[in-house]
C-alpha cells in the first residue's frame, strides 16, 4: 500500500497519536456523517461477529469486562473496544484479553488516512474506525463496543448491534446530551435497533425512554420489570430473569448492578449460566481504575468516578471499608459537576487533598478548593495531583484509606507515580 507522502514518516504509534490530535478543530464533534462516509469507503462490516453495544452514564466499562470474562471462559473469541485509556492507548482494544499491538493500529491508521482524503475526523472517530477495521479482519465470535459519549451520535453507532445494553442514566455531559435524565436517556437509547434486544440496567429508567425504545421496536428487557436483584445488601445476593435464578452469589469487585445487567445480557445471548461458573466470573472480574486497590497499609484505592452517580457508589464502598480516617486525593475536569460530585463524598472523607489537572479540560486547584470551601470543607491545595497524593501518603497511617478519584486522568497520573 502506498502511504500519503505527508505521513510516510509516521512509523510509531506515538507519532500517529500526536498527528491525530492535530487534524480536527474540535476534541468532541458529535455526528455520524463524517465517520459513516469513511467507513463506507473502507467497506467496514462486522457481520461475521455478534456485536454487543454498551451505553450508559456509568458502568459501561465494568459491564463490558464482565461479559468479556464470561465469554472467554466459555472459549469464545472476544474483542472489546473501550475508552478512554488509563496508561497506554492500546488499552482501547483488547483481543481475547490481550492489548492490541502497535503495528496493527499503525496499519489501520495508514488505511484510514488514505480513505478519508478530504474528510476531517476527530481523534475518537479515527481510533474507532481503526478498532472496527481490526475487528473486521480478525472476525472474533463477539465484538463488545463501549459507547464513548451518549449513543445516538457516538462513532460506535455506525455499527448495527445484535444486542444493546444501557447500564445507567444520570446527569453528565449535559452540554451534549441534555439537561435531564429523559433527554440523556433518549440519546443513549439511540443505540437500540428494531427487533433486537436491549438490556436496560437502569433500575429507574424514565418511562418516556422505555416508550422510545418500544417505538423503535426494540425488544426491551428491563431492570425491576424483567430481571431483579434481591438481598443486594447481603454478602450473598441473588439475581433472577424469567425462569432463571441464581442465589448466594459472592459480592463482586465491580458494582453489583452491572453484574446483574451483564448476567441478563449473557442469558439473552444464549450463554448458559451455572452457579459455580458465575461465582468465579464475579470473583475474577476486576477492572483497572474501578475501586482498584493498589496498597493495603494504608489502603490505597483508585477510582475514575467523575460525576455524582459514580460518587454515590464510591461513597458506599468507602464506608464499607470502615477505615479510621479517609484521605481523599482528587482532581477533576472543569466541565464536570465538581461541587455535586464532591458533596456526595463529604460524609465519608476526613481530609481533602486537591490538585490541578494538567490537561486541556482540567480544573485547576483553585476551582477544587473553592468548591470544597462552598461546601464548608477545608482542603490542602497543590499545583499538581502527584504532590497532593504524596502529602496524603505522608499523613496517613496504616489503618487509614487514601482514596484517589475524580477522573481517568487523575488515576492515570497517580498510577504513573506508583509504577
VEXRODREN-911395 format. One line per 10 residues: number of its first residue (from 1); their letters; for each residue x, y, z of C-alpha. Coordinates in steps of 0.1 Angstrom, whole numbers. Example, Ala and Ser with C-alpha at 12.3 -4.5 7.8 and 13.67 -1.06 7.14 Angstrom:
<ketis>
1) as) 123/-45/78; 137/-11/71
</ketis>
This chain:
<ketis>
1) xxxxxxxxxx) 0/0/0; 13/35/-9; 12/59/21; 5/96/16; 38/114/13; 30/138/41; 26/109/65; 51/84/52; 74/91/81; 48/83/108
11) xxxxxxxxxx) 63/50/119; 55/48/156; 22/47/174; 30/78/194; 37/98/162; 3/88/148; -15/97/180; 2/131/181; -9/136/145; -45/125/152
21) xxxxxxxxxx) -48/151/180; -40/179/155; -61/171/124; -96/182/137; -106/215/152; -128/201/180; -120/174/205; -157/164/207; -176/168/175; -206/145/176
31) xxxxxxxxxx) -223/132/145; -222/102/122; -219/118/88; -181/121/86; -173/87/100; -200/70/81; -186/82/48; -151/70/56; -165/37/69; -183/32/36
41) xxxxxxxxxx) -151/38/17; -133/12/38; -163/-12/34; -163/-18/72; -186/-46/83; -188/-67/115; -214/-92/101; -191/-121/109; -192/-113/146; -220/-109/171
51) xxxxxxxxxx) -220/-73/183; -229/-60/218; -230/-22/222; -230/-8/257; -240/27/266; -247/44/299; -237/72/322; -216/49/344; -209/12/345; -201/7/308
61) xxxxxxxxxx) -165/-5/313; -173/-29/341; -203/-44/323; -182/-49/292; -154/-65/313; -178/-89/330; -193/-100/297; -159/-104/282; -146/-125/310; -177/-148/309
71) xxxxxxxxxx) -175/-153/271; -138/-160/272; -143/-186/300; -168/-203/276; -140/-205/250; -154/-178/227; -131/-153/209; -139/-118/221; -128/-82/211; -136/-52/234
81) xxxxxxxxxx) -133/-16/222; -135/9/251; -123/44/260; -106/63/274; -74/45/284; -56/50/317; -20/43/307; -14/30/272; -35/38/241; -35/1/233
91) xxxxxxxxxx) -59/-5/263; -87/7/240; -88/-25/221; -85/-59/237; -84/-91/216; -90/-122/238; -80/-102/269; -47/-91/252; -40/-54/243; -38/-48/206
101) xxxxxxxxxx) -2/-44/193; 11/-11/179; 16/-24/143; -20/-34/139; -31/1/148; -5/17/126; -16/-3/96; -52/6/102; -43/43/106; -25/42/73
111) xxxxxxxxxx) -55/28/56; -79/53/71; -56/82/62; -58/71/25; -96/66/26; -106/97/44; -89/121/19; -108/154/23; -129/143/53; -118/156/87
121) xxxxxxxxxx) -121/131/116; -118/136/153; -92/116/173; -121/94/186; -136/88/152; -103/79/137; -94/54/165; -129/39/164; -125/32/127; -92/16/134
131) xxxxxxxxxx) -107/-7/161; -135/-17/138; -111/-25/109; -91/-47/131; -122/-65/144; -134/-70/109; -101/-86/99; -99/-109/130; -136/-119/130; -139/-128/167
141) xxxxxxxxxx) -171/-145/178; -181/-114/198; -173/-78/195; -182/-56/225; -184/-19/218; -184/6/247; -200/38/237; -178/69/243; -204/96/247; -241/94/246
151) xxxxxxxxxx) -252/68/220; -272/81/191; -244/102/177; -214/83/190; -190/69/165; -196/33/176; -233/37/165; -224/33/128; -224/-5/136; -258/-22/140
161) xxxxxxxxxx) -255/-43/172; -272/-76/178; -277/-67/215; -278/-33/231; -271/-25/267; -279/7/287; -263/4/321; -274/36/339; -288/71/333; -278/102/353
171) xxxxxxxxxx) -267/137/347; -233/141/329; -222/157/297; -253/179/298; -238/203/271; -240/174/246; -268/152/258; -295/173/275; -303/187/310; -325/159/324
181) xxxxxxxxxx) -325/122/327; -351/117/300; -332/136/274; -300/119/283; -317/85/283; -331/90/248; -296/99/235; -282/68/250; -311/47/237; -301/58/202
191) xxxxxxxxxx) -281/26/200; -312/3/200; -322/-15/168; -356/-27/157; -363/-64/166; -331/-66/186; -329/-69/224; -319/-40/246; -310/-48/282; -318/-18/304
201) xxxxxxxxxx) -298/-20/337; -310/14/350; -335/5/378; -353/38/375; -354/44/338; -377/73/328; -409/60/313; -406/80/281; -372/65/275; -387/30/277
211) xxxxxxxxxx) -415/42/254; -388/55/230; -372/20/229; -405/4/222; -414/29/195; -381/19/178; -395/-17/180; -366/-29/202; -371/-59/224; -369/-44/259
221) xxxxxxxxxx) -355/-64/289; -359/-40/318; -344/-40/354; -372/-43/380; -396/-54/354; -379/-84/338; -348/-90/358; -341/-84/395; -316/-83/423; -326/-94/458
231) xxxxxxxxxx) -307/-93/491; -285/-67/474; -271/-55/508; -263/-90/519; -229/-108/515; -248/-134/495; -272/-119/469; -295/-132/442; -302/-125/405; -333/-136/385
241) xxxxxxxxxx) -346/-133/350; -377/-151/337; -374/-187/348; -337/-184/358; -324/-176/393; -290/-176/409; -288/-173/447; -260/-170/472; -237/-151/448; -205/-136/462
251) xxxxxxxxxx) -200/-99/465; -184/-85/433; -154/-62/430; -174/-41/405; -209/-27/410; -235/-53/417; -259/-36/393; -236/-41/364; -230/-77/372; -268/-82/371
261) xxxxxxxxxx) -271/-64/338; -242/-85/324; -258/-117/335; -290/-108/318; -272/-99/286; -253/-132/286; -287/-150/290; -302/-131/261; -271/-141/241; -278/-178/248
271) xxxxxxxxxx) -250/-183/273; -259/-209/299; -254/-197/335; -242/-222/361; -238/-212/397; -201/-221/402; -190/-206/369; -209/-174/376; -194/-171/411; -159/-175/396
281) xxxxxxxxxx) -167/-148/370; -178/-125/398; -147/-131/419; -123/-128/389; -137/-96/373; -117/-67/384; -113/-35/364; -84/-11/365; -94/22/380; -127/10/394
291) xxxxxxxxxx) -123/7/432; -88/-6/424; -68/-15/455; -31/-8/450; -19/-9/486; -32/-25/518; -14/-4/545; -26/22/542; -54/11/520; -49/30/487
301) xxxxxxxxxx) -79/29/463; -81/43/428; -114/51/411; -122/71/380; -156/83/395; -162/118/379; -199/125/384; -225/123/413; -239/90/402; -205/73/403
311) xxxxxxxxxx) -196/91/435; -227/77/453; -215/41/446; -179/50/456; -191/66/489; -209/33/498; -177/14/490; -156/37/512; -180/34/541; -179/-4/539
321) xxxxxxxxxx) -141/-4/544; -146/11/579; -112/27/580; -100/50/608; -96/81/585; -101/87/548; -77/110/529; -92/120/495; -69/130/467; -89/144/438
331) xxxxxxxxxx) -87/164/406; -114/167/380; -122/181/346; -136/217/347; -167/208/327; -179/182/352; -203/189/381; -175/193/406; -194/206/435; -222/180/434
341) xxxxxxxxxx) -196/152/430; -176/163/459; -207/169/480; -216/132/476; -183/122/492; -184/146/522; -198/122/547; -170/96/541; -139/118/538; -120/132/567
351) xxxxxxxxxx) -92/151/548; -91/166/513; -61/170/491; -67/187/457; -45/194/427; -46/209/393; -52/185/364; -28/194/336; -49/185/306; -68/208/282
361) xxxxxxxxxx) -101/205/301; -86/201/336; -98/222/365; -71/240/385; -66/235/422; -83/268/430; -116/256/414; -114/225/435; -106/244/467; -134/269/462
371) xxxxxxxxxx) -159/241/456; -150/225/489; -150/258/506; -185/264/494; -194/230/509; -179/241/543; -147/220/539; -110/230/541; -85/214/518; -48/211/511
381) xxxxxxxxxx) -42/225/477; -14/217/452; -3/227/417; -4/191/406; -22/160/417; 10/140/423; 22/163/450; -13/161/466; -10/123/467; 25/124/482
391) xxxxxxxxxx) 13/146/510; -16/123/517; 7/94/519; 30/112/544; 0/120/566; -19/87/565; -14/58/590; -16/21/582; -52/19/594; -63/48/571
401) xxxxxxxxxx) -75/49/535; -61/71/507; -88/75/481; -78/88/446; -108/98/424; -122/124/400; -112/114/365; -94/89/343; -67/115/340; -63/117/378
411) xxxxxxxxx) -60/79/382; -35/78/353; -13/105/369; -12/87/402; -5/53/385; 24/69/367; 39/79/401; 32/44/416; 47/21/389
</ketis>
